[in-house]
């Protein structure tokens, strides 16, 4: 058992060492390659994020195969344990096998139905009990002596035990053998009870019958018990390995959740700052999706051309300006992937508009953004920053004088 535990620990150490070395080399070498490839801060951030996600994905795949491997071994061990238990139950459920198993302290661990019927009891009334609690101190002393003799012997011992049968003491021929674990340490005693030999004429026949049964069954029974103990120990080891892997996965999940919360907070703050600036600049900022539906319409010039900020959201730009083919054509060119700059009269104002396409990570056009300012009058951002409403939103009070 110690050797098995040592082997498992060595393999786990090798896997952890390989994972640590590969992870360390990846971090060091990839940082060097990225630093040599570019010095642009934005590109550095992009490459660092990309290789970080790649490392997370690769680590997830590695951990998946490790867990799958250990789970496969655990399932195989469970199946082997089940087979061993089935073999053991076949022996104990045989109608002619009066078998019992005790631990070194004399407590019954197993008892076949045939053995319990001999004593007029049920398995539940015998298992986890001792001879003292079942038969009294005087009868138990002789039984314990026979058990000790079997546990100190390396062969089969024979005794004639006095057991109460239907309340009447009867002499039963019993063969015993020691049960050992994988290291050869005695962990109990197994016994097979024969027929009632109170009459001396039956002793020889019973002994011969029991010896024949014991020779056929004792080796298989001892092997099944040893295999059962080994499988249980292996399952405990596999369960410990799975718990360690589960703890590591939980730590990784918590780290990713923390990073997600930080990124979400930063994004919300950036959106709030952008929205504040957009709504206070002397311009119109609008965005449409690839179908031409307005998803953003803000700016202080919107009321000047007859619209409320946000009032166009959800409406089609092609329907709003169906009578303005130059506006419709400019939007369609932007959705086709071309930037457009044009002077467009809207309402009572002439607007200088620039419309640019918006692309996704794969380069596909998913919408367009338009910024329009009053012709010959570019937006004054300083005026927007001095706006009373903007100052109230940013500082919670009125702007300071001069």
C-alpha positions in Angstrom: 0.0 0.0 0.0 2.9 2.4 0.8 4.5 1.6 -2.5 1.2 2.3 -4.3 0.8 5.6 -2.6 4.4 6.5 -3.4 3.9 5.7 -7.1 0.7 7.9 -7.2 2.6 10.7 -5.5 5.5 10.5 -7.9 3.2 10.6 -11.0 1.3 13.5 -9.6 4.6 15.3 -8.9 5.8 14.6 -12.5 2.5 16.0 -14.0 2.7 19.1 -11.7 6.4 19.7 -12.6 5.8 19.4 -16.3 2.8 21.7 -16.1 4.8 24.2 -14.1 7.9 24.1 -16.4 5.7 24.4 -19.6 3.7 27.2 -18.1 6.8 29.1 -16.9 8.5 28.8 -20.3 5.3 29.9 -22.1 5.0 33.0 -19.9 8.7 33.9 -20.2 9.3 33.1 -23.9 5.9 34.6 -25.1 6.6 37.8 -23.3 10.0 38.1 -24.9 8.6 37.3 -28.4 5.8 39.9 -27.9 8.2 42.5 -26.7 10.5 41.9 -29.7 7.6 42.0 -32.1 6.1 45.3 -31.2 6.5 48.2 -28.7 3.1 49.8 -29.4 1.1 49.8 -26.1 -2.2 48.9 -27.7 -0.8 46.0 -29.7 1.1 44.8 -26.6 -2.1 44.8 -24.6 -3.9 42.9 -27.4 -1.2 40.3 -27.7 -0.8 39.9 -23.9 -4.6 39.3 -23.6 -4.6 36.9 -26.5 -1.8 34.7 -25.2 -3.4 34.8 -21.8 -6.6 33.4 -23.1 -4.7 30.9 -25.1 -2.9 29.7 -22.0 -6.2 29.5 -20.1 -7.7 27.4 -22.9 -4.7 25.1 -23.2 -4.6 24.7 -19.4 -8.4 23.8 -19.4 -7.8 21.2 -22.1 -4.8 19.7 -20.1 -6.8 19.6 -16.9 -9.8 18.0 -18.8 -7.6 15.1 -20.0 -6.0 14.7 -16.5 -9.4 14.6 -14.8 -10.7 12.3 -17.5 -7.7 10.0 -17.0 -8.1 9.8 -13.2 -11.9 9.4 -13.5 -11.4 6.5 -15.9 -9.1 4.8 -13.5 -11.5 5.4 -10.6 -14.4 3.9 -12.6 -12.2 0.9 -13.5 -11.3 0.5 -9.8 -15.0 0.7 -8.8 -15.9 -2.0 -11.4 -13.1 -4.3 -10.1 -14.2 -3.7 -6.6 -17.8 -4.6 -7.6 -16.6 -7.8 -9.2 -14.6 -8.7 -6.1 -17.6 -8.0 -3.9 -19.8 -10.1 -6.2 -17.4 -13.1 -6.0 -17.3 -12.7 -2.2 -21.1 -12.6 -2.0 -21.4 -15.7 -4.2 -19.4 -17.6 -1.6 -21.3 -16.2 1.3 -24.7 -16.7 -0.3 -24.1 -20.4 -1.1 -26.7 -22.3 0.8 -24.2 -24.8 2.2 -21.5 -22.3 3.2 -21.6 -21.5 6.9 -19.0 -18.8 6.8 -18.0 -16.0 9.1 -15.3 -13.3 9.2 -14.0 -11.6 12.3 -11.5 -8.8 12.9 -8.5 -9.2 15.2 -10.6 -8.0 18.1 -13.2 -10.7 17.6 -16.0 -8.6 16.1 -18.0 -10.3 13.4 -17.5 -8.4 10.0 -19.5 -10.9 7.8 -21.7 -13.9 8.4 -23.4 -16.0 5.8 -27.1 -16.8 6.0 -26.3 -20.5 6.5 -24.2 -19.7 9.5 -26.7 -17.4 11.1 -29.5 -20.0 10.5 -27.4 -22.6 12.3 -27.4 -20.3 15.4 -31.1 -19.3 14.9 -30.2 -15.7 14.3 -30.1 -13.2 11.4 -27.0 -11.6 9.8 -28.1 -8.2 11.2 -28.0 -9.7 14.8 -24.5 -11.0 14.4 -22.6 -8.4 12.3 -20.7 -5.9 14.5 -21.2 -8.1 17.5 -18.7 -10.0 19.5 -18.8 -13.6 20.9 -19.2 -12.1 24.4 -22.3 -10.2 23.5 -23.8 -13.2 21.6 -22.8 -16.3 23.6 -21.6 -15.1 27.0 -18.2 -14.7 28.6 -17.5 -18.4 29.2 -18.3 -19.6 25.7 -16.6 -16.6 24.2 -13.3 -17.3 25.9 -12.9 -20.7 24.1 -13.9 -19.1 20.8 -11.4 -16.3 21.2 -8.7 -18.8 21.9 -9.5 -20.7 18.7 -9.5 -17.4 16.8 -6.0 -16.4 18.1 -4.6 -19.9 17.3 -5.8 -19.5 13.7 -4.4 -15.9 13.4 -1.0 -17.1 14.6 -1.0 -20.1 12.3 0.0 -20.0 8.6 -2.3 -22.9 7.7 -5.8 -24.2 8.5 -6.7 -24.9 12.1 -9.5 -27.1 13.3 -11.5 -26.8 16.5 -14.8 -28.0 17.9 -16.7 -25.0 19.1 -19.6 -25.1 21.6 -22.3 -22.9 20.1 -25.9 -22.5 21.2 -28.2 -24.1 18.6 -31.9 -23.5 19.4 -30.8 -22.6 22.9 -29.0 -25.9 23.4 -25.2 -26.0 23.5 -24.0 -28.1 20.6 -20.5 -29.0 19.4 -19.7 -27.7 15.9 -16.6 -28.6 13.9 -15.0 -25.3 12.6 -12.1 -24.8 10.3 -10.3 -21.4 10.6 -7.7 -19.5 8.6 -6.0 -16.2 9.0 -6.9 -13.3 6.6 -4.0 -11.0 5.6 -3.6 -7.7 3.7 -1.2 -7.1 0.9 1.7 -6.6 3.3 1.1 -10.0 4.9 -0.2 -8.5 8.1 -3.1 -10.4 9.8 -6.3 -8.4 9.6 -8.7 -11.1 10.9 -9.9 -14.7 10.7 -12.3 -16.5 8.4 -14.1 -19.6 9.6 -16.3 -22.3 8.1 -18.6 -24.2 10.4 -19.5 -27.8 9.6 -22.2 -30.1 10.9 -23.2 -30.8 14.5 -20.5 -33.3 15.8 -22.0 -33.7 19.2 -22.2 -37.4 18.2 -18.5 -38.6 17.8 -19.4 -40.7 14.8 -19.9 -37.6 12.7 -16.6 -35.9 13.4 -14.4 -37.6 10.8 -17.0 -37.2 7.9 -17.5 -33.5 8.8 -13.8 -32.8 9.0 -13.2 -34.4 5.6 -16.1 -32.5 4.1 -14.9 -29.2 5.6 -11.3 -29.7 4.6 -12.4 -30.3 1.0 -14.6 -27.2 1.0 -11.9 -25.0 2.6 -9.2 -26.1 0.1 -11.4 -25.1 -2.8 -12.8 -21.8 -1.3 -10.3 -20.4 1.2 -7.7 -19.3 -1.4 -10.4 -17.5 -3.5 -12.0 -16.0 -0.4 -8.7 -14.6 0.9 -7.8 -13.3 -2.5 -11.2 -11.6 -2.8 -10.8 -10.0 0.6 -7.3 -8.7 -0.2 -8.4 -7.4 -3.6 -11.3 -5.6 -1.9 -9.1 -3.9 0.5 -6.7 -2.9 -2.3 -9.5 -1.5 -4.4 -10.9 0.6 -1.6 -7.5 2.1 -0.9 -7.0 2.9 -4.6 -10.4 4.6 -4.6 -9.4 6.7 -1.7 -6.3 7.8 -3.5 -8.1 8.6 -6.7 -10.7 10.6 -4.8 -7.9 12.6 -3.1 -6.4 13.4 -6.6 -9.8 14.5 -7.9 -10.3 16.7 -4.9 -7.0 18.4 -5.5 -7.8 19.0 -9.1 -11.2 20.3 -8.2 -9.6 22.8 -5.7 -7.3 24.1 -8.4 -10.1 24.5 -10.9 -12.1 26.5 -8.3 -9.2 28.8 -7.7 -8.9 29.5 -11.5 -12.7 30.1 -11.7 -12.5 32.6 -8.8 -9.6 34.5 -10.5 -11.6 34.7 -13.8 -14.7 35.9 -12.0 -12.6 38.7 -10.2 -11.1 39.8 -13.6 -14.6 39.8 -15.1 -15.9 42.1 -12.4 -13.0 44.5 -12.8 -13.4 44.6 -16.6 -17.2 45.1 -16.3 -16.7 48.0 -13.8 -14.1 49.7 -16.1 -16.4 49.3 -19.1 -19.4 50.8 -17.3 -17.2 53.7 -16.2 -15.9 54.3 -19.7 -19.4 54.1 -21.2 -20.7 56.6 -18.6 -17.8 59.1 -19.3 -18.4 58.7 -23.1 -22.1 59.2 -22.8 -21.6 62.4 -20.7 -19.3 63.9 -23.3 -21.5 62.9 -26.2 -24.6 64.4 -24.8 -22.9 67.8 -24.1 -20.9 68.4 -27.2 -22.3 70.7 -30.0 -22.7 67.9 -32.4 -24.8 64.8 -33.3 -23.4 61.4 -32.6 -25.4 58.5 -34.0 -24.9 54.8 -34.7 -26.9 52.2 -36.7 -26.6 48.4 -37.0 -26.1 46.5 -40.2 -29.9 46.6 -40.9 -29.9 50.4 -40.6 -31.7 50.5 -37.2 -30.6 53.4 -35.0 -29.0 52.2 -31.8 -27.6 55.5 -30.6 -28.7 59.2 -31.2 -27.3 61.8 -28.9 -25.9 65.3 -28.9 -26.9 68.9 -28.3 -27.7 69.6 -32.0 -30.5 67.0 -32.1 -33.2 69.4 -30.9 -31.9 72.0 -33.5 -32.9 69.6 -36.3 -36.2 68.6 -34.7 -35.4 65.4 -32.8 -35.0 64.5 -29.1 -31.9 62.9 -27.8 -32.5 59.1 -27.9 -35.8 59.6 -29.7 -34.6 58.0 -32.9 -33.4 54.7 -31.2 -35.1 51.7 -32.6 -36.2 53.3 -35.9 -34.9 52.6 -39.4 -32.6 55.3 -40.8 -33.9 54.4 -44.3 -37.5 55.0 -43.2 -36.7 58.3 -41.3 -35.0 59.8 -44.4 -36.8 58.0 -47.2 -37.2 61.4 -48.9 -33.5 62.2 -48.5 -31.7 60.0 -51.0 -28.3 61.6 -50.3 -28.6 60.6 -46.6 -29.8 57.1 -47.4 -27.0 56.6 -50.0 -24.3 57.8 -47.5 -25.5 55.3 -44.9 -25.6 52.5 -47.4 -22.0 53.3 -48.5 -20.9 53.2 -44.9 -22.6 49.8 -44.4 -20.8 48.5 -47.5 -17.5 49.3 -45.8 -16.6 52.8 -47.1 -16.1 56.0 -45.1 -18.2 58.9 -46.2 -17.8 62.7 -45.6 -20.6 65.0 -46.8 -22.4 68.3 -46.1 -26.0 67.4 -45.4 -28.8 70.0 -44.8 -31.1 68.7 -42.0 -33.8 70.8 -40.6 -32.7 74.4 -40.4 -29.0 73.5 -40.2 -26.3 72.5 -42.6 -24.3 69.7 -41.1 -20.8 68.4 -41.9 -21.2 64.7 -41.4 -18.6 61.9 -41.4 -19.9 58.3 -41.5 -17.5 55.4 -40.9 -18.2 51.6 -40.9 -17.9 49.5 -37.7 -16.3 46.1 -38.1 -16.2 43.0 -35.8 -13.1 41.1 -34.9 -13.3 39.2 -38.2 -13.5 42.4 -40.3 -17.1 42.1 -41.2 -19.2 45.3 -41.2 -21.8 45.2 -38.4 -22.9 48.8 -38.4 -21.8 52.5 -38.9 -21.1 55.5 -36.7 -21.9 59.1 -37.8 -20.6 62.4 -36.3 -22.2 65.6 -37.6 -21.3 69.2 -36.6 -22.8 72.5 -37.7 -21.2 73.5 -41.0 -18.3 76.0 -40.6 -18.6 75.7 -36.8 -16.7 72.7 -35.3 -17.8 71.6 -31.8 -16.2 73.4 -29.0 -15.4 70.7 -26.4 -14.3 73.4 -23.9 -17.8 74.9 -24.1 -19.3 71.5 -23.4 -17.1 71.0 -20.4 -18.2 74.4 -19.0 -21.9 73.5 -19.5 -23.8 73.7 -16.2 -25.5 70.4 -16.6 -22.2 68.6 -17.4 -20.5 70.2 -14.4 -23.5 69.1 -12.2 -23.2 65.5 -13.4 -19.4 65.3 -13.0 -19.0 67.3 -9.7 -22.4 67.3 -8.1 -22.7 71.1 -8.0 -22.4 74.3 -10.0 -19.2 75.1 -11.9 -16.7 77.4 -10.2 -16.6 81.0 -11.4 -13.8 82.3 -13.8 
